[in-house]
Amino acid sequence: MIHPPTDAELYSYHGGICNNLKCQPIKIGGHTDHVHILCMLSKNIALAKLLEEVKSHSSKWIKTKDSSLKNFYWQDGYGTFSVNPAEIDVVSAYIENQHEHHRKVTFKEEYLAFLEKYGIMYDERYVWD
């Protein structure tokens, strides 16, 4: 449900939320069905609280952008990963190229492959709901 021009505004809005919570945004982007936020997590906020704030505020905001988005909501869960500081440029480029990247592989396929590659146990019944 995330399409131009709302997508760029949404990423900017996410950046503002991160800034307000002292979590310096580095790169924010995504595709039609997900968002990536690369930021420096503040020592003053728990990761779960950051995501709660980002999701709740942006969900309310996006519903005001267009009547077709009045039923918009984020899924309950989320995935978070730490990034080696030496890889920030690589991750930023990955986020920048989401539209091109997902022409080759869906987000769902990529996410499950990532979990499997790093040996992260999961139950798919709970990954998408």
C-alpha positions, 0 to 999 in steps of 0.5 A: 500500500506504500506508493509514490508520492506518499512513500517519500513523505512516509520515509521523511515522517519516519525520519522525523519520529526517529530524530524526535526520539534521538535516534539519528536516521541514516537511511529510510526507504522501502517498497510497497509492503515494507519499510527499512529504517537504518538509524542509530538507536539512542541509549535512552529508548528501548528498541521496542519503544522506538518501533511502537512510536514509529508505527503508531504515529506513522499509521495515524499520519498515513491515514490522513493522506488519502481516503484509500489509506483510511484502513492502513495499519502496520502488522503487529511484529517487526524484524530488527537487525544490528549492522556492523558500522563498517557495513553502513554504506552497504546497507544504505545502498541496499535500502536505496535500491529496494524497488530494483531489488524486489523485481528479482525477489519478493520481500517475503522470500528474501526475509525467510532466506535471511532468517535461514541463512543466519540460523534464526529459528522462526515459525512462519505462522507468526512471521506475517501476522 
